[in-house]
Amino acid sequence: MYDSSLKYKWDNKNVLDYAVKEGTAQGIEKGIAQGRVEIAIDIARELKKTGMCLEDIAKGTKLSIEEIEKL
């Protein structure tokens, strides 16, 4: 009885640890992706100020022309 209770407890702990690890990894990936988008927006904003054509800015930043026009 004690052994099965202990096994159940460890199984639950392992499931929780795995879920936390996966959730953390997904959160980090989303944060990195969001950071890349913010950098692209900052770069596009600065290039737009210099008068660079929107098509070239879009090619270099991977943002859409519509997104760049809104900056």
C-alpha positions in Angstrom: 0.0 0.0 0.0 2.7 2.4 1.0 4.8 1.6 -2.2 1.8 2.3 -4.5 1.0 5.5 -2.7 4.7 6.6 -3.0 4.7 5.6 -6.7 1.5 7.6 -7.3 3.1 10.6 -5.6 6.2 10.5 -7.7 4.3 9.9 -10.9 2.2 13.1 -10.2 5.4 15.0 -9.4 7.0 13.9 -12.7 3.9 14.9 -14.6 3.9 18.3 -13.0 7.6 18.8 -13.5 7.2 18.0 -17.2 4.3 20.3 -17.6 6.2 23.2 -16.0 9.3 22.5 -18.1 7.2 22.4 -21.3 5.3 25.6 -20.3 8.5 27.4 -19.6 10.0 26.4 -22.9 6.9 27.6 -24.8 6.9 30.8 -22.9 10.5 31.5 -23.7 9.9 30.7 -27.4 7.0 33.1 -27.5 9.1 35.8 -25.8 11.9 35.4 -28.2 9.5 35.6 -31.2 7.9 38.7 -29.8 11.3 40.3 -29.2 12.2 39.7 -32.8 9.0 41.3 -34.0 9.6 44.4 -31.8 13.2 44.7 -33.2 11.9 44.5 -36.8 9.3 47.2 -36.0 12.0 49.4 -34.5 14.2 48.9 -37.5 11.3 49.6 -39.9 10.4 52.7 -38.1 13.9 54.1 -38.4 14.3 53.1 -42.0 10.9 54.8 -42.8 12.2 58.0 -41.2 15.1 58.0 -43.6 12.8 57.8 -46.6 13.6 54.3 -47.6 10.9 52.8 -49.8 8.3 50.6 -48.1 9.0 47.6 -50.3 12.7 47.5 -49.4 11.8 47.9 -45.7 9.3 45.0 -46.0 11.9 42.8 -47.6 14.5 43.6 -45.0 12.3 43.3 -41.9 9.8 40.6 -43.1 7.0 43.0 -42.1 4.1 43.6 -44.4 3.8 46.9 -46.2 0.5 47.5 -44.3 2.3 47.1 -41.0 5.1 49.5 -42.0 2.5 52.1 -43.2 1.0 52.1 -39.7 4.3 53.1 -38.1 
